[in-house]
Amino acid sequence: MKKIFELYAPCHFGLEAILKKEIIDIGYDITKVEDGRVYFEGDDEAITRANMWLRTTERVLLKIAEFKATSFTELFDSVADIPWEEYIPADGRFWVSKATSIKSKLFSPSDIQSIVKKAMVERLKKIYKKEWFDETGADYPLRVSINKDIVTIGLDTTGVSLHKRGYRTMTAKAPITETLAAALIMLTPWKKDRILVDPFCGSGTFVIEAAMMAANIAPGLKRGFLSSKWSNLISKNIWDDTYEEAREMVSIDTDVDIQGYDFDKNIVEAARSNATRAGVVDMLHLQCRDVASLSHPKKYGFIITNPPYGERLEEKENLPALYKTLGERFASLDSWSLYLITSYSDTQKYIGKEADKNRKIYNGMMQTRFYQYLGPKPPKKNK
């Protein structure tokens, strides 16, 4: 019988429901939802499939333990009691890659990292009858978070963050991560049979993520994962099957109308190169074009975009005209919807109307808002 693990995946605060739905859609049961984190159950195959298919999380962690600790002695003893030998082989390279503490008596990340590593070593020395670990095998990085004195230890199954899909080598200024772009698209009612335009496409993240969703291309298909080297926990056959499943589910011939444009031709070429690496360039219409020429003959389309925020003073001076133009072009599009993420505080003023909804979201360390102008639903097609 396969061993069942408790896994968890972090996400942007406020987007937990999107990640929860993703996890349910790939077939796993949710055990708990916290701010910025969703827990679920699954076997070794769940680790491979979650890494392959989840679009809105940065990584998948295998929960090792959860306990209370208010002193470093308690932390050391509790960590030393964990059966680390069930997870880390004698030649495994293990360390605490990140430690965080919120509202807890133990608050020094470097001390937490040091104590946890020391306790692990003491446990494994007794189990493996060794005084020294060469750590020449696979990597087993851990993440420790302490919240109100409750310690959670997770084994990072992912490695390089999942927003690194493997297609984006060139980026524009103020880029949006692939995971956040995917989550924001999922917050809208857009489906592949509806038009999508990004008039500030930059390096192409929104339109590429939308095309990958439309073609059912797994976000992890063109990259590797740290836990693929964990032969003690996950067999190579399971990884092979997961990649094979993802390849078989690609539907690149899907008919879509997804457009991206930008006034900078070099940036458009970067977007085209990224789309080529993602395998979706033939699904996209990319061109050098200004937002003032935004138009489309059809109804019920979507504008989903990440316009300039004005980080530099000279750019800030251009923002009123830029957002005013976007608002005017949107107003001319009959029955369309507009979704934009920006930190510009006068967005609604210059768009020319108040958003139907707006949601606070952190893009990295920058506080932004996701403004949502909701167009009407298209009439139902006769069956």
Buried (B, 14 or more C-beta within 10 A) or exposed (E): EEEEBBBBBBBBEBBBEBBBEBBEEBEBEBEEBEEBBBBBBBBBBBBBBBBBBBBBBBBBBBBBBEBEBEEBEBBBEBBBEBEBBEBBBBEBBBEBBBBBBEEBEBEEBEBBBBBBBBBBBEBBEEEBEEEEBEBEBBBBBBBBBBBEBEBBBBBBBBBEEBBBBBBBEBBBEBBBBBBBBBBBBBBBEBEBEBBBBBBBBBBBBBBBBBBBBBBBBBBBBBBBBBBBBBEBBBBEEBBEBBBEBBEEEBEEEBEBBBBBBBBEEEBBBBBBBBBBBBBBBEBBEBBEBEBBEBEBEEBBBBBBBBBBBBEEEEEEEEBBEBBBBBBBBBBEBEEBBBBBBBBBEEBBBBBEEEBEEBBEBEBEEEEBBBBBBEBEEEEEEEE
